[in-house]
Amino acid sequence: MPFLFSLAAMFAIIVGIILFIFSLAYVDDIETLKNAPDLIWAFVCGRPNDANIVVPLVMTLSVLSLVTSAILFAFSRYLKHRDLQRP
């Protein structure tokens, strides 16, 4: 079972990295990259903006994927540790 969680975590890392690379490809200039946290926050809060919605959406999905992978890795390590403690 811990192997499946590790495999899912690796998949989430790969998806997160690929989404982050795609989000960087959509950034037109340094100004957009500088305003990325504000764009993401506006997207999360549901405030529409004049900028393209793709950048904050892809960046948000990338961050969520990387956080999910960290949680899956931690749970996998917990399961391994728990299995080693059993007699």
PyMOL Python script that loads the backbone (N, CA, C, O; Angstrom):
from pymol import cmd

cmd.read_pdbstr("""\
ATOM      1  N   MET A   1       0.800  -1.200   0.000  1.00  0.00           N
ATOM      2  CA  MET A   1       0.000   0.000   0.000  1.00  0.00           C
ATOM      3  C   MET A   1       0.851   1.276   0.000  1.00  0.00           C
ATOM      4  O   MET A   1       0.531   2.212  -0.732  1.00  0.00           O
ATOM      5  N   PRO A   2       1.943   1.344   0.811  1.00  0.00           N
ATOM      6  CA  PRO A   2       2.764   2.554   0.760  1.00  0.00           C
ATOM      7  C   PRO A   2       3.356   2.791  -0.629  1.00  0.00           C
ATOM      8  O   PRO A   2       3.585   3.934  -1.025  1.00  0.00           O
ATOM      9  N   PHE A   3       3.601   1.707  -1.364  1.00  0.00           N
ATOM     10  CA  PHE A   3       4.138   1.867  -2.718  1.00  0.00           C
ATOM     11  C   PHE A   3       3.160   2.627  -3.607  1.00  0.00           C
ATOM     12  O   PHE A   3       3.571   3.474  -4.401  1.00  0.00           O
ATOM     13  N   LEU A   4       1.875   2.330  -3.477  1.00  0.00           N
ATOM     14  CA  LEU A   4       0.877   3.025  -4.290  1.00  0.00           C
ATOM     15  C   LEU A   4       0.803   4.508  -3.942  1.00  0.00           C
ATOM     16  O   LEU A   4       0.628   5.349  -4.823  1.00  0.00           O
ATOM     17  N   PHE A   5       0.939   4.827  -2.651  1.00  0.00           N
ATOM     18  CA  PHE A   5       0.945   6.236  -2.267  1.00  0.00           C
ATOM     19  C   PHE A   5       2.195   6.936  -2.791  1.00  0.00           C
ATOM     20  O   PHE A   5       2.128   8.091  -3.212  1.00  0.00           O
ATOM     21  N   SER A   6       3.333   6.245  -2.768  1.00  0.00           N
ATOM     22  CA  SER A   6       4.559   6.830  -3.326  1.00  0.00           C
ATOM     23  C   SER A   6       4.422   7.030  -4.825  1.00  0.00           C
ATOM     24  O   SER A   6       4.868   8.044  -5.363  1.00  0.00           O
ATOM     25  N   LEU A   7       3.814   6.079  -5.494  1.00  0.00           N
ATOM     26  CA  LEU A   7       3.598   6.193  -6.936  1.00  0.00           C
ATOM     27  C   LEU A   7       2.657   7.357  -7.254  1.00  0.00           C
ATOM     28  O   LEU A   7       2.900   8.122  -8.188  1.00  0.00           O
ATOM     29  N   ALA A   8       1.596   7.485  -6.482  1.00  0.00           N
ATOM     30  CA  ALA A   8       0.671   8.603  -6.683  1.00  0.00           C
ATOM     31  C   ALA A   8       1.356   9.935  -6.395  1.00  0.00           C
ATOM     32  O   ALA A   8       1.098  10.927  -7.077  1.00  0.00           O
ATOM     33  N   ALA A   9       2.221   9.961  -5.397  1.00  0.00           N
ATOM     34  CA  ALA A   9       2.948  11.192  -5.083  1.00  0.00           C
ATOM     35  C   ALA A   9       3.901  11.562  -6.213  1.00  0.00           C
ATOM     36  O   ALA A   9       4.018  12.738  -6.557  1.00  0.00           O
ATOM     37  N   MET A  10       4.578  10.587  -6.790  1.00  0.00           N
ATOM     38  CA  MET A  10       5.470  10.863  -7.923  1.00  0.00           C
ATOM     39  C   MET A  10       4.668  11.396  -9.109  1.00  0.00           C
ATOM     40  O   MET A  10       5.107  12.321  -9.792  1.00  0.00           O
ATOM     41  N   PHE A  11       3.506  10.818  -9.352  1.00  0.00           N
ATOM     42  CA  PHE A  11       2.646  11.305 -10.431  1.00  0.00           C
ATOM     43  C   PHE A  11       2.228  12.748 -10.170  1.00  0.00           C
ATOM     44  O   PHE A  11       2.233  13.573 -11.083  1.00  0.00           O
ATOM     45  N   ALA A  12       1.865  13.053  -8.923  1.00  0.00           N
ATOM     46  CA  ALA A  12       1.453  14.417  -8.586  1.00  0.00           C
ATOM     47  C   ALA A  12       2.606  15.400  -8.744  1.00  0.00           C
ATOM     48  O   ALA A  12       2.394  16.537  -9.166  1.00  0.00           O
ATOM     49  N   ILE A  13       3.827  14.976  -8.409  1.00  0.00           N
ATOM     50  CA  ILE A  13       4.989  15.848  -8.596  1.00  0.00           C
ATOM     51  C   ILE A  13       5.203  16.129 -10.070  1.00  0.00           C
ATOM     52  O   ILE A  13       5.424  17.275 -10.462  1.00  0.00           O
ATOM     53  N   ILE A  14       5.140  15.094 -10.887  1.00  0.00           N
ATOM     54  CA  ILE A  14       5.348  15.275 -12.327  1.00  0.00           C
ATOM     55  C   ILE A  14       4.281  16.192 -12.910  1.00  0.00           C
ATOM     56  O   ILE A  14       4.591  17.086 -13.698  1.00  0.00           O
ATOM     57  N   VAL A  15       3.030  15.976 -12.529  1.00  0.00           N
ATOM     58  CA  VAL A  15       1.948  16.837 -13.025  1.00  0.00           C
ATOM     59  C   VAL A  15       2.157  18.273 -12.561  1.00  0.00           C
ATOM     60  O   VAL A  15       1.961  19.209 -13.335  1.00  0.00           O
ATOM     61  N   GLY A  16       2.552  18.452 -11.308  1.00  0.00           N
ATOM     62  CA  GLY A  16       2.792  19.795 -10.787  1.00  0.00           C
ATOM     63  C   GLY A  16       3.909  20.513 -11.518  1.00  0.00           C
ATOM     64  O   GLY A  16       3.792  21.700 -11.822  1.00  0.00           O
ATOM     65  N   ILE A  17       4.988  19.805 -11.800  1.00  0.00           N
ATOM     66  CA  ILE A  17       6.111  20.417 -12.517  1.00  0.00           C
ATOM     67  C   ILE A  17       5.713  20.764 -13.944  1.00  0.00           C
ATOM     68  O   ILE A  17       6.043  21.843 -14.437  1.00  0.00           O
ATOM     69  N   ILE A  18       5.014  19.866 -14.603  1.00  0.00           N
ATOM     70  CA  ILE A  18       4.590  20.133 -15.984  1.00  0.00           C
ATOM     71  C   ILE A  18       3.624  21.317 -16.032  1.00  0.00           C
ATOM     72  O   ILE A  18       3.744  22.177 -16.904  1.00  0.00           O
ATOM     73  N   LEU A  19       2.675  21.366 -15.107  1.00  0.00           N
ATOM     74  CA  LEU A  19       1.750  22.503 -15.070  1.00  0.00           C
ATOM     75  C   LEU A  19       2.481  23.808 -14.783  1.00  0.00           C
ATOM     76  O   LEU A  19       2.134  24.850 -15.338  1.00  0.00           O
ATOM     77  N   PHE A  20       3.494  23.753 -13.915  1.00  0.00           N
ATOM     78  CA  PHE A  20       4.265  24.959 -13.629  1.00  0.00           C
ATOM     79  C   PHE A  20       5.035  25.420 -14.862  1.00  0.00           C
ATOM     80  O   PHE A  20       5.121  26.619 -15.125  1.00  0.00           O
ATOM     81  N   ILE A  21       5.592  24.484 -15.614  1.00  0.00           N
ATOM     82  CA  ILE A  21       6.302  24.838 -16.848  1.00  0.00           C
ATOM     83  C   ILE A  21       5.333  25.446 -17.859  1.00  0.00           C
ATOM     84  O   ILE A  21       5.662  26.432 -18.517  1.00  0.00           O
ATOM     85  N   PHE A  22       4.143  24.864 -17.986  1.00  0.00           N
ATOM     86  CA  PHE A  22       3.140  25.438 -18.887  1.00  0.00           C
ATOM     87  C   PHE A  22       2.720  26.836 -18.437  1.00  0.00           C
ATOM     88  O   PHE A  22       2.508  27.718 -19.269  1.00  0.00           O
ATOM     89  N   SER A  23       2.602  27.038 -17.136  1.00  0.00           N
ATOM     90  CA  SER A  23       2.235  28.377 -16.667  1.00  0.00           C
ATOM     91  C   SER A  23       3.327  29.383 -16.980  1.00  0.00           C
ATOM     92  O   SER A  23       3.031  30.533 -17.303  1.00  0.00           O
ATOM     93  N   LEU A  24       4.580  28.971 -16.892  1.00  0.00           N
ATOM     94  CA  LEU A  24       5.666  29.876 -17.270  1.00  0.00           C
ATOM     95  C   LEU A  24       5.654  30.160 -18.764  1.00  0.00           C
ATOM     96  O   LEU A  24       6.052  31.242 -19.194  1.00  0.00           O
ATOM     97  N   ALA A  25       5.201  29.199 -19.554  1.00  0.00           N
ATOM     98  CA  ALA A  25       5.122  29.421 -20.997  1.00  0.00           C
ATOM     99  C   ALA A  25       4.027  30.429 -21.338  1.00  0.00           C
ATOM    100  O   ALA A  25       4.126  31.129 -22.346  1.00  0.00           O
ATOM    101  N   TYR A  26       2.991  30.510 -20.515  1.00  0.00           N
ATOM    102  CA  TYR A  26       1.899  31.452 -20.764  1.00  0.00           C
ATOM    103  C   TYR A  26       2.223  32.870 -20.300  1.00  0.00           C
ATOM    104  O   TYR A  26       1.572  33.829 -20.715  1.00  0.00           O
ATOM    105  N   VAL A  27       3.224  32.998 -19.444  1.00  0.00           N
ATOM    106  CA  VAL A  27       3.577  34.326 -18.952  1.00  0.00           C
ATOM    107  C   VAL A  27       4.182  35.115 -20.101  1.00  0.00           C
ATOM    108  O   VAL A  27       5.173  34.700 -20.702  1.00  0.00           O
ATOM    109  N   ASP A  28       3.574  36.258 -20.400  1.00  0.00           N
ATOM    110  CA  ASP A  28       4.020  37.055 -21.540  1.00  0.00           C
ATOM    111  C   ASP A  28       5.207  37.945 -21.206  1.00  0.00           C
ATOM    112  O   ASP A  28       6.063  38.184 -22.057  1.00  0.00           O
ATOM    113  N   ASP A  29       5.265  38.430 -19.989  1.00  0.00           N
ATOM    114  CA  ASP A  29       6.353  39.325 -19.626  1.00  0.00           C
ATOM    115  C   ASP A  29       6.643  39.212 -18.133  1.00  0.00           C
ATOM    116  O   ASP A  29       5.957  38.497 -17.403  1.00  0.00           O
ATOM    117  N   ILE A  30       7.654  39.919 -17.704  1.00  0.00           N
ATOM    118  CA  ILE A  30       8.055  39.877 -16.301  1.00  0.00           C
ATOM    119  C   ILE A  30       6.977  40.490 -15.403  1.00  0.00           C
ATOM    120  O   ILE A  30       6.811  40.073 -14.256  1.00  0.00           O
ATOM    121  N   GLU A  31       6.257  41.464 -15.915  1.00  0.00           N
ATOM    122  CA  GLU A  31       5.197  42.113 -15.129  1.00  0.00           C
ATOM    123  C   GLU A  31       4.110  41.110 -14.739  1.00  0.00           C
ATOM    124  O   GLU A  31       3.606  41.144 -13.616  1.00  0.00           O
ATOM    125  N   THR A  32       3.752  40.227 -15.655  1.00  0.00           N
ATOM    126  CA  THR A  32       2.751  39.199 -15.347  1.00  0.00           C
ATOM    127  C   THR A  32       3.277  38.246 -14.285  1.00  0.00           C
ATOM    128  O   THR A  32       2.542  37.848 -13.382  1.00  0.00           O
ATOM    129  N   LEU A  33       4.548  37.880 -14.392  1.00  0.00           N
ATOM    130  CA  LEU A  33       5.148  36.985 -13.406  1.00  0.00           C
ATOM    131  C   LEU A  33       5.222  37.664 -12.039  1.00  0.00           C
ATOM    132  O   LEU A  33       5.034  37.018 -11.008  1.00  0.00           O
ATOM    133  N   LYS A  34       5.495  38.961 -12.036  1.00  0.00           N
ATOM    134  CA  LYS A  34       5.561  39.709 -10.781  1.00  0.00           C
ATOM    135  C   LYS A  34       4.186  39.788 -10.123  1.00  0.00           C
ATOM    136  O   LYS A  34       4.083  39.775  -8.897  1.00  0.00           O
ATOM    137  N   ASN A  35       3.139  39.868 -10.926  1.00  0.00           N
ATOM    138  CA  ASN A  35       1.775  39.972 -10.402  1.00  0.00           C
ATOM    139  C   ASN A  35       1.103  38.616 -10.217  1.00  0.00           C
ATOM    140  O   ASN A  35      -0.084  38.558  -9.896  1.00  0.00           O
ATOM    141  N   ALA A  36       1.837  37.529 -10.411  1.00  0.00           N
ATOM    142  CA  ALA A  36       1.243  36.189 -10.319  1.00  0.00           C
ATOM    143  C   ALA A  36       0.581  35.919  -8.970  1.00  0.00           C
ATOM    144  O   ALA A  36      -0.530  35.390  -8.954  1.00  0.00           O
ATOM    145  N   PRO A  37       1.206  36.255  -7.833  1.00  0.00           N
ATOM    146  CA  PRO A  37       0.502  36.000  -6.561  1.00  0.00           C
ATOM    147  C   PRO A  37      -0.829  36.742  -6.456  1.00  0.00           C
ATOM    148  O   PRO A  37      -1.804  36.199  -5.936  1.00  0.00           O
ATOM    149  N   ASP A  38      -0.872  37.982  -6.947  1.00  0.00           N
ATOM    150  CA  ASP A  38      -2.134  38.730  -6.925  1.00  0.00           C
ATOM    151  C   ASP A  38      -3.169  38.102  -7.853  1.00  0.00           C
ATOM    152  O   ASP A  38      -4.354  38.052  -7.523  1.00  0.00           O
ATOM    153  N   LEU A  39      -2.720  37.621  -9.017  1.00  0.00           N
ATOM    154  CA  LEU A  39      -3.642  36.966  -9.948  1.00  0.00           C
ATOM    155  C   LEU A  39      -4.212  35.685  -9.348  1.00  0.00           C
ATOM    156  O   LEU A  39      -5.403  35.400  -9.478  1.00  0.00           O
ATOM    157  N   ILE A  40      -3.338  34.913  -8.686  1.00  0.00           N
ATOM    158  CA  ILE A  40      -3.792  33.659  -8.068  1.00  0.00           C
ATOM    159  C   ILE A  40      -4.783  33.961  -6.943  1.00  0.00           C
ATOM    160  O   ILE A  40      -5.812  33.297  -6.823  1.00  0.00           O
ATOM    161  N   TRP A  41      -4.467  34.968  -6.118  1.00  0.00           N
ATOM    162  CA  TRP A  41      -5.370  35.302  -5.018  1.00  0.00           C
ATOM    163  C   TRP A  41      -6.720  35.785  -5.541  1.00  0.00           C
ATOM    164  O   TRP A  41      -7.765  35.432  -4.994  1.00  0.00           O
ATOM    165  N   ALA A  42      -6.696  36.587  -6.594  1.00  0.00           N
ATOM    166  CA  ALA A  42      -7.949  37.056  -7.191  1.00  0.00           C
ATOM    167  C   ALA A  42      -8.743  35.882  -7.757  1.00  0.00           C
ATOM    168  O   ALA A  42      -9.970  35.854  -7.661  1.00  0.00           O
ATOM    169  N   PHE A  43      -8.042  34.910  -8.350  1.00  0.00           N
ATOM    170  CA  PHE A  43      -8.711  33.729  -8.891  1.00  0.00           C
ATOM    171  C   PHE A  43      -9.338  32.903  -7.774  1.00  0.00           C
ATOM    172  O   PHE A  43     -10.471  32.440  -7.904  1.00  0.00           O
ATOM    173  N   VAL A  44      -8.607  32.716  -6.677  1.00  0.00           N
ATOM    174  CA  VAL A  44      -9.122  31.931  -5.556  1.00  0.00           C
ATOM    175  C   VAL A  44     -10.324  32.625  -4.921  1.00  0.00           C
ATOM    176  O   VAL A  44     -11.286  31.967  -4.525  1.00  0.00           O
ATOM    177  N   CYS A  45     -10.270  33.950  -4.825  1.00  0.00           N
ATOM    178  CA  CYS A  45     -11.371  34.712  -4.220  1.00  0.00           C
ATOM    179  C   CYS A  45     -12.555  34.897  -5.163  1.00  0.00           C
ATOM    180  O   CYS A  45     -13.623  35.333  -4.735  1.00  0.00           O
ATOM    181  N   GLY A  46     -12.378  34.573  -6.429  1.00  0.00           N
ATOM    182  CA  GLY A  46     -13.472  34.692  -7.381  1.00  0.00           C
ATOM    183  C   GLY A  46     -13.638  36.077  -7.961  1.00  0.00           C
ATOM    184  O   GLY A  46     -14.686  36.389  -8.526  1.00  0.00           O
ATOM    185  N   ARG A  47     -12.622  36.916  -7.831  1.00  0.00           N
ATOM    186  CA  ARG A  47     -12.688  38.260  -8.411  1.00  0.00           C
ATOM    187  C   ARG A  47     -12.232  38.194  -9.860  1.00  0.00           C
ATOM    188  O   ARG A  47     -11.105  37.778 -10.129  1.00  0.00           O
ATOM    189  N   PRO A  48     -13.063  38.586 -10.778  1.00  0.00           N
ATOM    190  CA  PRO A  48     -12.635  38.560 -12.181  1.00  0.00           C
ATOM    191  C   PRO A  48     -11.605  39.652 -12.445  1.00  0.00           C
ATOM    192  O   PRO A  48     -11.615  40.712 -11.818  1.00  0.00           O
ATOM    193  N   ASN A  49     -10.722  39.364 -13.384  1.00  0.00           N
ATOM    194  CA  ASN A  49      -9.731  40.363 -13.770  1.00  0.00           C
ATOM    195  C   ASN A  49      -9.649  40.423 -15.290  1.00  0.00           C
ATOM    196  O   ASN A  49     -10.166  39.556 -15.995  1.00  0.00           O
ATOM    197  N   ASP A  50      -8.994  41.457 -15.768  1.00  0.00           N
ATOM    198  CA  ASP A  50      -8.884  41.645 -17.212  1.00  0.00           C
ATOM    199  C   ASP A  50      -7.861  40.709 -17.839  1.00  0.00           C
ATOM    200  O   ASP A  50      -7.898  40.464 -19.045  1.00  0.00           O
ATOM    201  N   ALA A  51      -6.959  40.193 -17.037  1.00  0.00           N
ATOM    202  CA  ALA A  51      -5.908  39.319 -17.565  1.00  0.00           C
ATOM    203  C   ALA A  51      -6.488  37.950 -17.916  1.00  0.00           C
ATOM    204  O   ALA A  51      -7.614  37.615 -17.547  1.00  0.00           O
ATOM    205  N   ASN A  52      -5.713  37.201 -18.614  1.00  0.00           N
ATOM    206  CA  ASN A  52      -6.111  35.855 -19.010  1.00  0.00           C
ATOM    207  C   ASN A  52      -6.241  34.971 -17.770  1.00  0.00           C
ATOM    208  O   ASN A  52      -5.406  35.046 -16.868  1.00  0.00           O
ATOM    209  N   ILE A  53      -7.257  34.153 -17.716  1.00  0.00           N
ATOM    210  CA  ILE A  53      -7.515  33.291 -16.568  1.00  0.00           C
ATOM    211  C   ILE A  53      -6.606  32.061 -16.557  1.00  0.00           C
ATOM    212  O   ILE A  53      -6.511  31.377 -15.538  1.00  0.00           O
ATOM    213  N   VAL A  54      -5.949  31.777 -17.660  1.00  0.00           N
ATOM    214  CA  VAL A  54      -5.156  30.554 -17.770  1.00  0.00           C
ATOM    215  C   VAL A  54      -3.979  30.560 -16.803  1.00  0.00           C
ATOM    216  O   VAL A  54      -3.705  29.548 -16.158  1.00  0.00           O
ATOM    217  N   VAL A  55      -3.287  31.675 -16.696  1.00  0.00           N
ATOM    218  CA  VAL A  55      -2.090  31.722 -15.852  1.00  0.00           C
ATOM    219  C   VAL A  55      -2.417  31.429 -14.390  1.00  0.00           C
ATOM    220  O   VAL A  55      -1.793  30.537 -13.816  1.00  0.00           O
ATOM    221  N   PRO A  56      -3.357  32.126 -13.757  1.00  0.00           N
ATOM    222  CA  PRO A  56      -3.626  31.791 -12.363  1.00  0.00           C
ATOM    223  C   PRO A  56      -4.216  30.401 -12.173  1.00  0.00           C
ATOM    224  O   PRO A  56      -3.942  29.743 -11.169  1.00  0.00           O
ATOM    225  N   LEU A  57      -5.015  29.952 -13.117  1.00  0.00           N
ATOM    226  CA  LEU A  57      -5.587  28.616 -13.003  1.00  0.00           C
ATOM    227  C   LEU A  57      -4.507  27.548 -13.045  1.00  0.00           C
ATOM    228  O   LEU A  57      -4.498  26.643 -12.211  1.00  0.00           O
ATOM    229  N   VAL A  58      -3.609  27.641 -13.996  1.00  0.00           N
ATOM    230  CA  VAL A  58      -2.561  26.628 -14.128  1.00  0.00           C
ATOM    231  C   VAL A  58      -1.594  26.704 -12.952  1.00  0.00           C
ATOM    232  O   VAL A  58      -1.141  25.672 -12.457  1.00  0.00           O
ATOM    233  N   MET A  59      -1.273  27.915 -12.498  1.00  0.00           N
ATOM    234  CA  MET A  59      -0.379  28.038 -11.339  1.00  0.00           C
ATOM    235  C   MET A  59      -1.033  27.480 -10.076  1.00  0.00           C
ATOM    236  O   MET A  59      -0.368  26.830  -9.269  1.00  0.00           O
ATOM    237  N   THR A  60      -2.320  27.727  -9.906  1.00  0.00           N
ATOM    238  CA  THR A  60      -3.026  27.191  -8.746  1.00  0.00           C
ATOM    239  C   THR A  60      -3.066  25.670  -8.790  1.00  0.00           C
ATOM    240  O   THR A  60      -2.836  25.020  -7.770  1.00  0.00           O
ATOM    241  N   LEU A  61      -3.351  25.099  -9.940  1.00  0.00           N
ATOM    242  CA  LEU A  61      -3.359  23.638 -10.070  1.00  0.00           C
ATOM    243  C   LEU A  61      -1.973  23.056  -9.831  1.00  0.00           C
ATOM    244  O   LEU A  61      -1.844  21.979  -9.250  1.00  0.00           O
ATOM    245  N   SER A  62      -0.946  23.754 -10.271  1.00  0.00           N
ATOM    246  CA  SER A  62       0.421  23.300 -10.051  1.00  0.00           C
ATOM    247  C   SER A  62       0.748  23.254  -8.563  1.00  0.00           C
ATOM    248  O   SER A  62       1.302  22.271  -8.072  1.00  0.00           O
ATOM    249  N   VAL A  63       0.406  24.310  -7.857  1.00  0.00           N
ATOM    250  CA  VAL A  63       0.673  24.357  -6.417  1.00  0.00           C
ATOM    251  C   VAL A  63      -0.130  23.285  -5.689  1.00  0.00           C
ATOM    252  O   VAL A  63       0.396  22.614  -4.801  1.00  0.00           O
ATOM    253  N   LEU A  64      -1.389  23.119  -6.052  1.00  0.00           N
ATOM    254  CA  LEU A  64      -2.212  22.080  -5.421  1.00  0.00           C
ATOM    255  C   LEU A  64      -1.648  20.689  -5.674  1.00  0.00           C
ATOM    256  O   LEU A  64      -1.673  19.836  -4.786  1.00  0.00           O
ATOM    257  N   SER A  65      -1.145  20.458  -6.868  1.00  0.00           N
ATOM    258  CA  SER A  65      -0.562  19.162  -7.193  1.00  0.00           C
ATOM    259  C   SER A  65       0.695  18.900  -6.371  1.00  0.00           C
ATOM    260  O   SER A  65       0.902  17.786  -5.889  1.00  0.00           O
ATOM    261  N   LEU A  66       1.527  19.910  -6.210  1.00  0.00           N
ATOM    262  CA  LEU A  66       2.743  19.736  -5.417  1.00  0.00           C
ATOM    263  C   LEU A  66       2.429  19.549  -3.934  1.00  0.00           C
ATOM    264  O   LEU A  66       3.099  18.768  -3.258  1.00  0.00           O
ATOM    265  N   VAL A  67       1.432  20.244  -3.427  1.00  0.00           N
ATOM    266  CA  VAL A  67       1.025  20.053  -2.032  1.00  0.00           C
ATOM    267  C   VAL A  67       0.442  18.656  -1.837  1.00  0.00           C
ATOM    268  O   VAL A  67       0.712  18.002  -0.830  1.00  0.00           O
ATOM    269  N   THR A  68      -0.348  18.204  -2.793  1.00  0.00           N
ATOM    270  CA  THR A  68      -0.904  16.850  -2.729  1.00  0.00           C
ATOM    271  C   THR A  68       0.200  15.807  -2.717  1.00  0.00           C
ATOM    272  O   THR A  68       0.118  14.825  -1.979  1.00  0.00           O
ATOM    273  N   SER A  69       1.228  16.010  -3.523  1.00  0.00           N
ATOM    274  CA  SER A  69       2.336  15.051  -3.544  1.00  0.00           C
ATOM    275  C   SER A  69       3.053  15.017  -2.203  1.00  0.00           C
ATOM    276  O   SER A  69       3.455  13.947  -1.746  1.00  0.00           O
ATOM    277  N   ALA A  70       3.218  16.167  -1.567  1.00  0.00           N
ATOM    278  CA  ALA A  70       3.860  16.191  -0.253  1.00  0.00           C
ATOM    279  C   ALA A  70       3.021  15.438   0.778  1.00  0.00           C
ATOM    280  O   ALA A  70       3.561  14.703   1.605  1.00  0.00           O
ATOM    281  N   ILE A  71       1.711  15.620   0.728  1.00  0.00           N
ATOM    282  CA  ILE A  71       0.826  14.909   1.659  1.00  0.00           C
ATOM    283  C   ILE A  71       0.882  13.408   1.405  1.00  0.00           C
ATOM    284  O   ILE A  71       0.922  12.620   2.350  1.00  0.00           O
ATOM    285  N   LEU A  72       0.887  13.008   0.141  1.00  0.00           N
ATOM    286  CA  LEU A  72       0.951  11.580  -0.179  1.00  0.00           C
ATOM    287  C   LEU A  72       2.274  10.963   0.256  1.00  0.00           C
ATOM    288  O   LEU A  72       2.293   9.840   0.760  1.00  0.00           O
ATOM    289  N   PHE A  73       3.384  11.683   0.067  1.00  0.00           N
ATOM    290  CA  PHE A  73       4.673  11.173   0.530  1.00  0.00           C
ATOM    291  C   PHE A  73       4.688  11.019   2.047  1.00  0.00           C
ATOM    292  O   PHE A  73       5.193  10.024   2.567  1.00  0.00           O
ATOM    293  N   ALA A  74       4.139  11.997   2.753  1.00  0.00           N
ATOM    294  CA  ALA A  74       4.107  11.917   4.211  1.00  0.00           C
ATOM    295  C   ALA A  74       3.243  10.743   4.669  1.00  0.00           C
ATOM    296  O   ALA A  74       3.617  10.027   5.598  1.00  0.00           O
ATOM    297  N   PHE A  75       2.109  10.543   4.034  1.00  0.00           N
ATOM    298  CA  PHE A  75       1.243   9.424   4.402  1.00  0.00           C
ATOM    299  C   PHE A  75       1.908   8.090   4.081  1.00  0.00           C
ATOM    300  O   PHE A  75       1.766   7.127   4.835  1.00  0.00           O
ATOM    301  N   SER A  76       2.624   8.030   2.977  1.00  0.00           N
ATOM    302  CA  SER A  76       3.340   6.809   2.613  1.00  0.00           C
ATOM    303  C   SER A  76       4.406   6.477   3.655  1.00  0.00           C
ATOM    304  O   SER A  76       4.551   5.322   4.056  1.00  0.00           O
ATOM    305  N   ARG A  77       5.146   7.487   4.088  1.00  0.00           N
ATOM    306  CA  ARG A  77       6.170   7.259   5.117  1.00  0.00           C
ATOM    307  C   ARG A  77       5.522   6.839   6.437  1.00  0.00           C
ATOM    308  O   ARG A  77       6.060   5.997   7.156  1.00  0.00           O
ATOM    309  N   TYR A  78       4.372   7.426   6.750  1.00  0.00           N
ATOM    310  CA  TYR A  78       3.660   7.038   7.963  1.00  0.00           C
ATOM    311  C   TYR A  78       3.253   5.568   7.894  1.00  0.00           C
ATOM    312  O   TYR A  78       3.409   4.837   8.872  1.00  0.00           O
ATOM    313  N   LEU A  79       2.734   5.132   6.748  1.00  0.00           N
ATOM    314  CA  LEU A  79       2.330   3.728   6.611  1.00  0.00           C
ATOM    315  C   LEU A  79       3.525   2.791   6.725  1.00  0.00           C
ATOM    316  O   LEU A  79       3.428   1.738   7.355  1.00  0.00           O
ATOM    317  N   LYS A  80       4.652   3.163   6.122  1.00  0.00           N
ATOM    318  CA  LYS A  80       5.855   2.329   6.234  1.00  0.00           C
ATOM    319  C   LYS A  80       6.310   2.243   7.684  1.00  0.00           C
ATOM    320  O   LYS A  80       6.649   1.165   8.172  1.00  0.00           O
ATOM    321  N   HIS A  81       6.317   3.378   8.368  1.00  0.00           N
ATOM    322  CA  HIS A  81       6.736   3.404   9.766  1.00  0.00           C
ATOM    323  C   HIS A  81       5.785   2.583  10.631  1.00  0.00           C
ATOM    324  O   HIS A  81       6.226   1.869  11.531  1.00  0.00           O
ATOM    325  N   ARG A  82       4.501   2.679  10.366  1.00  0.00           N
ATOM    326  CA  ARG A  82       3.507   1.922  11.123  1.00  0.00           C
ATOM    327  C   ARG A  82       3.677   0.424  10.896  1.00  0.00           C
ATOM    328  O   ARG A  82       3.552  -0.364  11.833  1.00  0.00           O
ATOM    329  N   ASP A  83       3.963   0.025   9.646  1.00  0.00           N
ATOM    330  CA  ASP A  83       4.136  -1.394   9.350  1.00  0.00           C
ATOM    331  C   ASP A  83       5.396  -1.954   9.991  1.00  0.00           C
ATOM    332  O   ASP A  83       5.430  -3.128  10.360  1.00  0.00           O
ATOM    333  N   LEU A  84       6.429  -1.137  10.129  1.00  0.00           N
ATOM    334  CA  LEU A  84       7.657  -1.598  10.773  1.00  0.00           C
ATOM    335  C   LEU A  84       7.477  -1.759  12.275  1.00  0.00           C
ATOM    336  O   LEU A  84       8.184  -2.554  12.895  1.00  0.00           O
ATOM    337  N   GLN A  85       6.559  -1.031  12.865  1.00  0.00           N
ATOM    338  CA  GLN A  85       6.324  -1.094  14.309  1.00  0.00           C
ATOM    339  C   GLN A  85       5.505  -2.313  14.711  1.00  0.00           C
ATOM    340  O   GLN A  85       5.515  -2.709  15.877  1.00  0.00           O
ATOM    341  N   ARG A  86       4.805  -2.904  13.768  1.00  0.00           N
ATOM    342  CA  ARG A  86       3.972  -4.073  14.090  1.00  0.00           C
ATOM    343  C   ARG A  86       4.858  -5.289  14.337  1.00  0.00           C
ATOM    344  O   ARG A  86       5.851  -5.496  13.641  1.00  0.00           O
ATOM    345  N   PRO A  87       4.489  -6.091  15.336  1.00  0.00           N
ATOM    346  CA  PRO A  87       5.297  -7.300  15.625  1.00  0.00           C
ATOM    347  C   PRO A  87       5.083  -8.398  14.630  1.00  0.00           C
ATOM    348  O   PRO A  87       5.689  -9.463  14.746  1.00  0.00           O
TER     349      PRO A  87
END
""", "prot")
cmd.dss("prot")
cmd.show_as("cartoon", "prot")
cmd.util.cbc("prot")
cmd.orient("prot")
